[in-house]
Structure formats: structure tokens, C-alpha cells
């Protein structure tokens, strides 16, 4: 934190609301007591638990307010706003939150001793401050404050690996930003004229100028120099989001610019963009992700405008998601739903799912057509009876080797990070008793782990020795995982199952082991067995028991689709996939027609 002379206060205080009622003499004396401090991105102004011995006023920049135990910021503070005023005025012993610079910023600081001396001489200063803050507190308690805006407004582009300066990408993204709102585009050549600080780009004056320019624009798009320079460091520290852009086939070694960005940025403020001449099968993305801590990576074909539009939606908080639920054979319904959505012009930027639903969206993300996926379902579960081959019940009831062979024919040899669309699957980690979100690694392993129905199939074991089973055990509709990854609207699929289903079974009629063995030896006696649900049905119903919990995660922009399922179709009735596909398609078309007003965020 750099401390500058108090001349900044003379210019800033008359513009700040809480001091607007002071006369010229009071303003001059107050300004003389303030000191100006320049903060770099990531520096802390006040820290939770510290003594509340000073008041701060933001001249320029942005700050996040966080509390211990909270994952996300509770507020953001911008220009002309006070920091730490409540504790300062009420003489609270310690700060109740931590306030950190989100970019290079400038604040004015007034310590308690100076303030008390000043207010004894000029009581109006105290009265003006107290009245203004009381009014602001009343307005805050009268209505719930809006959450922090998740959309970045200042975006810096740096090159990744040993790729050249991404000028073509920069120019295309600038065109997209300019079409979306008033955009200021700056590089080291144009910056001196816009900022008007000459070569002193690292100065506090440059920080004030950049923040002032941002106030008059919807977006500011920076291009860093090819190497670490004063300009490169300035735009990295000033950016809400940094895009590290590299050519996928280039050398992936982390360069100086990326190291500089990692020094100042949290992972959620960095994205990796990998460029391709055209859209074709991708491999080897894992080498780019090794050693880089980024929120997400994106594949962009330079000749595909849709890829650029998709990236912009992620940046602007408008990315479109598709969330698929679990449900065994019922998940074939997703195929018909997806077909209807695509025919109606819906486009998705990211997909995720649980259990058999994860397999469906994995196939969608691979670019398979609904017809191809329906054929694959028939091939795996009907023609090759993947869930009909039983084994000695030592590790599972089903022959997992046969099941795995069928699944590998469609998902084997593909890494999640090589998919053009971001994808995730969720499984349940029985080693740590928490949800496991698969975002990298072997696609087959992710789908297989997500659909590892306990007892029917053995778990998947990771290289770290963790045991993974069906994701439906903890989250059958993984919309929460989607919200953790991005902002924006989602289509969320769940199934309308009977609210209550009764089973007319006499428990005492259930046969003993010897009775079952006699029945197996003599098929003519099987008619005597009671009509009770089998082991697989009981397991599937158990996994679906928590399906209602997802509703607390449904956002205002999300579309929830809950297609009805015929009462006589069970969780293992894969042979009825054709009926489920058709019913899902017909129902979705009718539902979309009914909800026309909800479709706009997913088109265009």
C-alpha cells in the first residue's frame, strides 16, 4: 500500500456525498487530515478482527467485502463510498469483515485521533457524517441489498504458452463486446492518449484515470504487451477477468505474463482460451491445464462465430446450461427432450448430469444426434443386455466387465477437457462423503463413476484410493454444481414420479434362501413367488429419494422441465427407450409452446 500526499483529498471530498453539506473552511481542514493511499489488486484495506481505528473513503477502484466462513463476497464497494464507517462511528473494538482491493484502487484514510480533534472544532462534520450514514443504513434495512454483479467489466487479454500475440482473437472479441455495449478498447499504444499520463502507467494518476474511463463504459477490453511490462502488469492488476489465449498446437509452457497474472489473480478471475483454425477433434488439452489454476478453459475455432459468442456469454454471465437428472432407463427421456429443444432453436454452452443423465449429456456434448444416441441406448442395453448379465455377488450383482465394455465403445479414449462444450458429471465420493464433480480426465471414467449404482455395479476407484459411486446418492439433479461453475440461465430436467406408490406385499410371504433355491431348480414353482420389487428396483428408488432437494437451487432464469413418466415403466426398462424418447419429445414441444416467454435467453 503506497501513501501519497493528501492533495487528492482536496479534489475528492467535495464530490463525496457524506461530506457534501460542509462549508469550504470545514472541507479544507478535513482534507488536510486525510492521507491518500494507493492499493494494488489483492491488497487489504481492513481485516476482520483488527481494531476499527480509521475511516476510509474510496476515490477510485472496487473492493470486495468478505467474512470468515463465507465462500462468496457479501458486498462490493465502489467510488465515493466509505469503508469501515460503522465500526469507526460506533467505536466497535474490531472489524466485522475484511475488505480487499479487486483492482488497483485509491482510498482516503482518516484515523480516529484526527477525526475526534476535528469534530470537536467543527461539530458539523460529525453531524453531517452521522446523518448521511443513518439514512443509508435505513435504506439498506428497508430492502434486501442486491447481490454483487458477477459480470466482469474490465477484461485483459494475455498470450498463453509460447503462442504469438492473439491479435485476430482480440479484434474479434472487441467487435462482440462493442455490439453488446459501450466498449473501450486499449493497448499500450493507445493507452497514453486515453489515460493522459504519458509513460507513468504504473502511477496512482493512471489508476484514477482508468477507473474514470471505466465509469463511462460498459466494458473495457485491454490487450497486454507480448511480454511482462509496466502496461501488462497494470492491466492484469486492473482487470476483473484475464483471458490467457493460446494456440492449441503451440508449446504449452507457462510464460511470464501468465506467472504475473497468477501472482495477482484468484483462479475464478482467470480463464484459458485455446484457439483452433477450425472445429475438428481435439486431443492433448490436459498438457495446457497442468500447472494452470483457472476457472474454466474454452476451445474456440477461429472460423466459428458461435464459439466467440459462447465465450462472450461465459464472460458476461449469460452462459446457457443443460442439467440432466438420474433415473436409470427413464433417462432415455432426455433424448426426446433434447431433440425438441434443438429443433426449437435452443443452444447450450455447458452441460452436466448425474448417473444415466450424465451419459446422455456426454453424448450431446460429443455432438451425437438424438437418433444416434437412441440407437446407442438400444445397442448397449437391449441388444447387448449390459444390465442383464449377472455374476457371483462378490463385488457386485452385475458383470461389470461386460457393462464396461459396452460403455467404453461410445465414451472410451476421450478426455473431458478435449470436448468442445464444457461438461461435468457428478458422483458420490464414499471416501470423503461428499459430491465429486468430474470436469477433467477420462470421459468414460466420469460417466461410469456417475452411474455406479451401489451393489449392482462395483464402485470406481481413483488413483488416490477414493471410492466413487452413483451421483444420485447425493444429488440427483445437479443444478447446484452448474451454478458453481457459471452464471446464466439453465434448462433443468427432473422426472415427475408418483408422489406415493404402495406395494401390496405380505412380508411374511417372502421366501427363504432354500425356497428360492428350490424355485431356481424347479422353474414350475416360480409362479408361487410373491410379486415384490426386486433388488434393483429398491436400489433405484433409494437413489431417487433425494430428488426434491434440487428445487432450492433453481434460479429465476432457469427453466425446469418435469416430463411425466408412464406409471408402468420402471428404472430398468431400457427396452422401452423408444417410448420414452417419443413421449419426452412430444411433451417438451407442448411445454415450450406454453412457455414461449422463457425461450429468449437460450436462442441466438
N, C-alpha and C positions, 0 to 999 in steps of 0.2 A: 504494500500500500504506500503510494507516494503522497507526501504532504506538500501542498503548494501554498503560496501566499493567499490571503483572504480576499484579494481583489475580485475573485469570482463571485463572492457573496454580494458585493455591491450591485452587480448586474442581475443576479438571480433572485434575490429576496423580493424585490418589488413585484415579480411575476408569480410568486407563490401565494396561494390562496390564504393560508393561515396567517400571513403577515400583511395582507392587503390593506387592513384598517390602520396601520401605523403611519404616523406623520414622518416627514423627511428626516427630522433630527433623530427620532427613535430608530428609524430604519438604518441610518448611518452608524449609530452606535452599536446596534445589533450586528450589522455586517462586520464591524471591526472585531467582534468576539468570535466569529466563525472562522474555522480553518477549512481549507479545501483539500479534499483527499481524492486521489485518482486510484481506482482499483482495477486490477486486471481480472479477466474472467477466472472464476473459481475462487477468488479471494473472499474472505468472510468479513462482513461488517460487524455484526454482533453474533454471539454464540450462546445457545441455550445454556442457562445456568450461570453465566457471567453476571457481574454487577451491572445494574441499569444506571450507569453514571453519565450517559451522554445521549443527546438527541441528534439524529441525522436527518438531512433533507436531501432527496435525490435531485441532482441537477440534470443529469442525463444518464441513460442506461436502463437496465432491467435487473430485478433481483427476485430470487425465489425465497419463499418462507417455508421452512421445514421444521418438523418436530420429531423428536426421538420416538421411534415406534411406528411412524407413518411412512409408507413406501413412497407416496407422491406428495408434491408440494401442496400446502394448504392455501397458498395465495401467491400472487405476484405483485411487485411494487414497481411503479414507473415514475417518470419525471414529475417533479413538483410535489411528490408525496413524502410524508415523514416516515422514518424508520425508528422503531423503539419508543414511540411517543407515550404509549400508555404506561409502561414501566417508569419512564422518566418523570412523568407528571405525578403519578401516584406514589412515587418513591418506593416502588417494588424492589425487594432485595436482589432479585435475579431475573434475567431474561427468560421468557417462556418459549422462545423459538430461536432458530438460527436463520440468519439472513445472508445469502450468498450472491455475489455478482454473477449474472447469467451471461454477461459480456463485459467488455471494458466499459467502465462507468465512472461517474464523478459524483461525489456527495459533499455536503457541507456538514461539519461537525461542531456542536456546541456542548461543552461539558457543563456539569451541574453547577460547579462553583461560579463560573462566569454567568450562567443563567440567573442564579439567585442574586448575585450582585446587581445584575442589570435590571431585574424586575423590582428590586427594592427602590431603585431610582426611577424606573418607568413602569408603574403598575399596569399600564395599558397593554404592555407586551404580554404579560401573564393572562390578562382578561381576554385579549384577542385570541391567544392560542387556546385557552380553555374553552371558549365559546365555540370556536370553529371545530375543535375535536369532539365536543359534546354533540354538535349537530351531525357530524359524520358518524359517530357511534350510534346515534338514534336511527339514522338512515340504514345503517348496517343491520341492526337488530330488527328493523321493521320488515325486511325481506332477506331471504337467503342470498348470500353473495354468489355471483356467477363463478363457475369453476375456471381455473386458468385456461387460456386459449391454447389448445395443443398444437396449433398450426405455427410452424416457424415462419418468420417474416424476412429474416436475413439468412441467405444460403451462400456458402462458399464452395467453390469447385476447385479441387486439387487433383493432380495426377496421381495415379496409383502404380506401384511397381516401377518398372523402367519404361512404361508407356510414354509416348510423347504428350505434349500439351494438348488436351482434348478440345481443340478449338471448334471442330464441327459439332460436337456434342453441346458445347457451351452455347453456340449460336442457336441451335435448335431449341434448347431449353429456354433460352431468352425469349424466343418467339412465343413459346407456350405460356410463359409467365406474363408476357405483355398482353396476350389475348385474355388472360384471366383477371388482370387488374393493372393499376398503375405501377410500373416496374422500373426501378433504377438499376442500370447495368454498369458495373465499374470494374476496371482492371487497373494495373499500376500505371498505365499510360494516361488513362482518362481521369484517374482519381485526383491528381493535384488541382486540376481545373475545377472539379466539383467540390472538393473539400477545402481548397484555397489555403493550404498550409505549407505549400512548397514541398520540400523534401522531408519535413518533420512529421511524417505519417505516424510515428510512434508517440507523439505528444498528446497531452491532455486536450489541447485545442482540436486535434484531429478526432479524438473520441467524441467531443461535443458536436463537431461538425457532422460526423457520420450518424450520430443519434438524431440530430436535427433533420438530416436528409431523410432518414427512415420515417420520421413523423409525417412527411408529405407523400409517402408512397405506400402501396400495399405490400410490395416485395422489394428487397434489394438483393441483387444477384452479383456476387463477387467472383472474379477469376483470380486465383493466386498465381504468383510467378512460378516458372518451372522448378525453381529451387527455393530453399528457405531464404527469405529476405525479410526486411522490415515490413514490407507490404504483405507478404504471405503470412507472417505471424499476426499482423494486425487484423486481417480479415478472418483468420481462423479464430482468434480470440473474440472477435465481434459477432461471429455467426451463431445463429440459433441451431443451424444444421450444416454439417460439412459432408459433401459428396466426394468420396475418393473414387476417381474414374480411371479405369484401366482397360486396355485391350486384352481380351481373354487369353489370347495366344502369346502375349508378351511375358517377359520374365516377371515373376510374382514377388520378388524380394521387396520388403518394406523399405520405402525410400525416406529421405529426410523430412519431406513435407508430412508424410503420414506419422512419423515419430513425433513431429511437432504437434500435430493435431491430437495424438494420443496423450500428450502431456497436458493439454488444456481441456479436452472433451471427455464427458462421460460417454459410455457406449451408446446410450439412447439418442445421442446427438450426432452420430456418425453412421453413414451408410456407404456400402461398397457397390459401385456400378461397374459391371463388366460388359464391354462393348463387343459386338459381333458384326461382321459385314452383312450377314443375312441370318434368317432363322433356320437353323438346322440342329441336328442332335448335338448336345453339349456333353463334354466329359472333362474331368480334371479340375473342377471348381474347388475341390477341397484344398488344393495347394494354396489358393488365394485366401481362404478363410483361416488357415493355420497361422496363429500369431496375431491375427487382427481381431479386435473386440469391437464389433459393430452391431447396431440394432437389427439390421437386415441387409441382405445383398440382393441385387436386381440384375437380371440379364436384359440387355437392350440391343435389339437388332437395328443397325443404323438406317436400314431401308424400311423400317416398320414404324409408322406414325403411332400405331396403337401402343407400342412399347413405351414411347415417350409420354403418351397421355397417361398410361398406367403409372409410371414413375411419378408424374406430377400429382396424381391422386394420392399416392402414399405420402408425398411431401405435404400436401395441403390438407391432409386429414380427411380425405373423401374416398379412400380405397374401399372397394366393394368385396365383401367376403361371402363365402358359401360354407355353412356349417351343417354337417351330416351327422345324424344320430346313429346309435347302435340299435340292434333289433334282430340279429340273425337273418333268416331268409326274408323277413319283412323289408330289409334294406334294399331289395330289388326295386322297391317303390321309388327310391331316389333316381333311378334311371329315367322313369317316366316323368318325374318332376323336372329333372334337368333338361330333358328334351323339350318340354313345354316352355321352360324359362328361356332357353336358347332361341327357340322359334319366335318368342315374343320380344327378342332383342336384348335380353339381359346379358351383361358382360361381367365377368368376375376377375378380380385381381389376385386373390388369395383363397385357398380352400383348406379346410381341415375337418377331421371327423374322428369318431370313436368306433371301435370294433369293426363290424362289416361295413359301416358307413365310411370308415377311413379307406377301405378298399375301393369303394365307389368313387370318392372324390380323388383318390390317387389316380384312378383310371381317367377321370375327367381332366386332371392336371396333365396327364400324359398326352392329351389330345385325342383320345379314342372317342369315336362316335357312340351315341346311345345304342345303336344297333350292334356295334362291335362288342360293347360291354355286355349287353343282354346275351349275345352268343357265348361270351366267355363264361358268364354265370352258368349257362346250360352245360357248357363243356366241363367246367370244374365240378359242379355239384350234382348234375344229373347224369351226364354221360360217363364221367369218371368217379362218381359217388365218393367225393372227397370226405364227406362226413358220414359215410355209411360203413366204412371198414373198421371194425373193432379189433382190439388187441387184448392181450393179457393185461389186467388192470394194475400194472406195477407203477408206471409213471403217468398213465392216462388211460381213458377208456377207448379213445380213437387211435388208430395207427397214424401217428404224427408224420412219419416219413412219407406216407402216401399223400397226406394232406399238403405237406410242404412242397412236394414235387409239383403238384397241380398249381399251387400258388406261385411258385418260382417261374413257371413258364410264362407268366404275364408280368411279374414285378421284379424278377431277378436281374442282376447285373446293372442296376440303375441306382445312382445316388440321388437323394432328395435335393441336394444343393445344385444338381445339374438340371433340374426341372425349370422350364421357362416361367411357370407360375409358382410363387411361394406356396409351400404345402406343409401341413403338420398333421400328425396323428397323436392321439393320447393313449397311454396305457397306465396301468396301476402298478406302482413300484412297491412290492411286498417286502422289500428290504428296509425301506425308509417310511413306508406307509404314506406315500404322497403321490400326487399325479405326476406322471412323466410325460413331457411334451417332446416328441421326436421332430426335430427340424433339420437335422443333418444326418449323414450316414446312409447306409443301405436302405433303399425303399422297401424291399421285401421284408427286412427285419422289422421295420416300423409297423407295417401293415400286419405282419404275423403277430407281433407283440400286442398290438392294439386289439386283436381278435383272439387272444389266447384264453378261451373260455376255461376257467378253472375246472379241473377234473376231466373234462372232455379232452383237452389238449394240454401237453406239458407247457410250463412257462418258457419264456425266452430268458436266457441268462447273458448278461453283458460281460464285457472283458473285465469290468471292475467287480464282478461277482454279484451284481444286483439281479433280483428276480422280478420279471415283468409279466403281468397277466392282463386280461381284458380291461380296457379303459372304462367300460360301462360300470365297473365295480365302484368307481368314484365319481365319474362324470359321463353320463350317457349322452348329453347334448353339450359339447364343449365350446359354448359361446364365450365363457369366461376367458379361455385361452386365446380366442380370437381378439377380444378386447384388449388383452395384454400386449398383443402384437401390433395393433394399429387402431386408428380412429376411422370412423366412416360407417356406412350402412352395411347390413348383412341380411342375407336370406338364411333363416334358421329352420331346419326340418326336425320335427318330432312326430311321433305317431300317436294317434288317438286310439288308445287301448281301452278296453272295457274298464269302467271305474271299479267294478267288482265282479268277479267271476267265482261262482260257487262250484264245488266239486262234490258230487254225491257219491262219496266213497266211505264204505264201512272199514274203519281202520283195522278191526279185528279180522277182516277177510283177507288182508294182505298175506300172501303165502310165505312160509318159512324157506330157508335155503334148500332143505330137502325136497319141499313141494315144488320149488322152482326147478330143481334138477330133474325131478321126475317128469315135469312138464316138458323140459327141453328134450328129454329122451323119447317121450311119447307125445308127438305133436297133436294127437287127437284130444289130449286133455287140456290144451291151451285155451279152449273156449271157457274153461272154468275160472280163468284168471280174472280178477276184478278190473274194471275199466278205471284205472287210476293213472294220473300223469306220470310219465316216465322221468328218469333221472335228468335227461337233457332239458325237458320242459321246466322242471323245478329249478334247475340252474339258471336258465334264461330268464324266468320270471323273477328270480332273486336279483339278477343283474339289472333288470329294468326297474327295480323298486325305487331307485332314487331319481327317476327321470323328471320329477316335477321341480327339483331344486334349481334347474336351469332358468326358470322364469324370472328369478330375481336379477339375472344378468341381461335380460332383454332390454335394449335401449330404445329410445324414442324413434330412431331411424331404422331400426331392424324390422324386417318382415318375418313373422312367424307363420310357417306353413305346417299344419297338422292334418294330414290326409287321413280319412277314416280307413280302417283295415277290416276286411270281411271277417266276421266272427269265427268262421270255420278254418281260417288259415293260421297255422302255427309257426313258431320261431324256426322250425327245422324243415318247413315245407318248401324246400328250394325248387321242387318240381313244378311249383305254381308261380314261378317267377314271371311268366308271360302275363298272367292275370294281374299281378301286382304292378308291373310296368305300365300296362294299359290303364288301370284304374288310377294310378298316380298321375299319368299324363292327362286323362280326362278331367280329373278333379282339379288339377293345377290350372288348366286353361280356364275353367269356370271361375276359379278363385281369383285369378289375375284380372279377368274381365270385371269382377265385382270390385276389385281394389285398384282400379286404374290410377288413382291419385298417388299410389305408393310406388309406382314403377319408375318415375323420372330419375331418381338417383342411380339407377342401375343401367341406364342406356346412354349411348352417345360417347 
